[in-house]
């Protein structure tokens, strides 16, 4: 898609990933399908995507390696209105606390609005998850903090770490064990958490099949950044969170973090396109920067 349309990255409103597009106040989506070809060329400069659905008033240029895709001012405004900023104490909505698993030894705790269902878990690329409780925002936030302190689990895990293990995960039964064990430890905490938080039963959900990572080859490299004129193209074999796993002839499976393509004007190219050497790659696990994509 081109003609002034900018990519907003991957969204997971349902069980299929979608690429969001914006042009001023207009919005569109492209539903992605495994096995389909994806290809585009970045044009010009990368610009700030704005904040809270508003265009950046400065039209600022942002670095190619920024996963936020926003200038400093828009990033500040976006953060100030997020749940994570703890500025919405009077939010009347119901929230859920979850435990999410991304790989061996990588479990995190988090909260999400109940009306969003499991969209937040898909957006983060959680391979396995279970709900823990539901209730008002501040009760959910206190529970999250208690679990982090008492059980030693983080509230975030970097995407680099997630990618490093995504291609060599254990089987489904083993994947579920760590979440189930942590759930059991959480409910045994003294007091059982804030009284206003309703405990939810253990229900382990495995999303490996939904993401396609249970049948796709392991990724070997990831795109480090886009540049003017740089091409990214291949066949979509899996997706998890913001990451698209593209099978590229002669290279293998390459991960494209779609947060890196926000703010670029993109022109479509055939999925088989291949003569560009301007898009740098990095080995999964950070072993080093490689040459171009093709």
N, C-alpha and C positions, 0 to 999 in steps of 0.2 A: 504494500500500500504506500502511495506517495501523494504528491500534490498538496503538501502542507500538513499532512497528517503525521503526528508524532506518536510513537509507541509508548504506552503507559506500563508495559510489563505484563507478566502473567497473573491471571486471576483464577480462582478456583470456586466459583459460585455453586457448582455442582460437581459431578464426578468426572468432568472432562476439563482440561486446562483451556483457558481462553487468553488470547492476546488482546489487550485493551488499546484503543486508539483514540486520540483526541485532536481536535482542530478548533481552537477557540473554545466555545461552550458546547460544541458537538462531541458526541461520544459514539464509538462503534466497537464491536468485538469480532474477533476471528476465532471460531472454535477450532481447536487443534485435534488432529487424529494421529494415533501411532501408525507408522508406516508411510505417512504422507511426507512429501518433500517440502522443505522450507529454505528459502534463500533470499538474501537482500544485500544491498550495498549501502553503506553509510555515506551521507552527502553533507558537505559543508562543515559546520561547527556544531558541537553539542550544546544545547541551551537548557537552562533551568526549567524544570517541569512545573514550577509554582507550588502553591500550598493550598490545601483544603478545597481543591477544585477551581482555584483562581489562577489566572496567568501571572507569571512573574512580572512585576511592574518594571523591572530593570532589563528584562530580556537577557539576563546574565549568561555568559559562557561558563560552563562547568568542566572540570577535568574528566578525561576519558575513563579513568579508573575509579571514579566515584560511584559507589553503589547506591547512594542516596539520590543522586541526580538533581540536587537542589543547591542554590546558592546559600550562603550563610543566613541571610535574613529569612528566606522562605523555609529553610530547615528549622529555624527557631520558631516561626509561626506554626508550622506543622506539628512540632513537638509539643508546643504549649497547649494544643487542643486534643492531645492524645490521652488515652486512659492511663498510659504508663507515667504521665507527668503528675498524676495525683492532684489535678486541679478540678476534678469533677465529683466532689464529695456528695453532692446532692443529686447525682444521677439516679433516676428512679428505676432504671432497667434492671433486670435480673442477669447476673453473671454466673459463669461456670468456672470452676477450678479444674485443671486437667494435669495429668502426668503424660509426658510425651517421650518416646524412645527413638533415637536416631541411629544407634549402633551400640555395640558392646561398651558398657561403662558410660554411655552418653544418654542420660535421662534428665529432663528439665521439668520444672513446674511452671504453670502459667495460668492466665485467666482470659476469658473471651466472653463477649455478649451472647447470651443464650439464644437470641433470635438468629445468630449467624450459624448455629449448628456447628459442624466440624470444619467449616471453611478455613478457620484460622489454623487448624492442624494441617490441612492440605497446603496452605500458603507457606508454612514453615518446613514442609517436607518431612513431617513426622511419620516414620514407618509404622509405628505402633503407638496407640494411646488408649487411655481410659479416663473417663470423668471421675472426679473425686467428690465434688459437692456443688451446690448452687445456692445463690442468695444475693443480697445487696452488694454493690461494688466494694464498699469499705470492708465488709466481712470477708469477701473473696480475696481482697488484697492482703488482709491480715493473715489469712490462712496461707497464702503464698509465701509471705515473709517468715511465718513460723516453720514451714517445711524447709525453706532454704537454710534457716539457721540450725534447726534440730536434726535434719537428715543430711545436710551437706550437699544438697542438689542446687544447681544454678538456675537462674531464670532465663538464660540464653546460652546458646551454643553456636559457634561460628559456622558459616556455611562451608568454609574450607575444611573444617573437621568432619562435617557431615559427608562431603564429597569423598574424602579420603577413605571412608569405610563403606560407602554405598554399594560398591561393586563386589564386596566380599562379606555379605551379611550371613549370619547363621540361619538355620531353618526356622520355620514359623513357630514351632513350639518353644524353641529356645528364645526367640524374640519376645514372646509373651511373658516369659518367666520374670525378667527384671522389672517390668511394669507391675506385675502382680505382687511381687515381693515388696516393692516400694509402697504400693497401695496398702498392703497389710501393715507395714510399719507406720504409715501416716495415720491410719485410723486408731492405732494404739497409743498415739500421743496423748499425754495427760489432758483431760478436759475435752478431747475430741474436737477442738477448734471452737471458733466463736459460735455462740448459741444460735445466732441468726443464720448460720450456714447449714443448709439441709444436706446431709450426707447422701451421696448417690452410690448404688451398688457397683462393684467391680464388673466391668464389661469391656474386655480387651478387644480393640478394633485394629486389625492389621491392614495397612494400605499399600503393601508392596505390589499387589496385583493391579490396583487402581493406578499406581504410578508407572507400572510397566517394568519396574526394576527387577522383578523376579524372573524375567525371561529375556532381558536385554543383555548384551555383552557389557562387561565392566568398562566404565569410562577410563581413558588413559590420560587425557589432557583437558584443560579448560581455557577458554578465551580470557585473556588478561584485560584487554580493552579494545574498543573500536577506534578507527582512525578514518579521516576523510578518504573516501574511495575504497575503504576496506570491505571485503566480501566475507560473509558467513553463510554457508549453505551446506545442506545435507539432508538425510532422511531421519525424521523424528522416531526414535525407538523407545524413549521413556521421558518422563518429566516428574520432578519432585520439587515442591515449593516454587521458587522463581527459576529453577534450573531446567533447561531443555537439553536432553541427551541426543546429539545428532551423530549419526553414522556417516563418516566422511571417507570417501574412497582414498585408499593409500595412507590414511592416518589412523583410523579406528574411531571409537566413540569419543566425541568432544563435547564437553559441557559448556553451554552458553548460559551464563547468569543473566537473565533478561533485565535485571536492574541496571546492567551496563548499556542497554540499548535505549533506555528512556531518554527523551530529549533530542534524539537524532531524527533527522529527516531520512527516511529509508525508501529505497527504490527496489522493487522486486527483481530478482534474478533467478534463473533456473537452479533447481536443487543440485544439478550436476556441475554448476559453474566451478572452474578451477584453474586459475592462473595467478591469483593474487597472493602476494607474500607479505602484505602489510599488517595483517592482524596477528599480533604475537600470542603465543600459547604458553601455558605453564603446566608442567607435569602435575597430575593429581597428587596431592601430598606436599606440593611445594618444592620438589627436588631441583627445579631450575626452569628458567625461561627458554623456550624453544623458538624455532624459526616461525615463519608464517603458517597460516592455516592450510595453504595449498602449495 
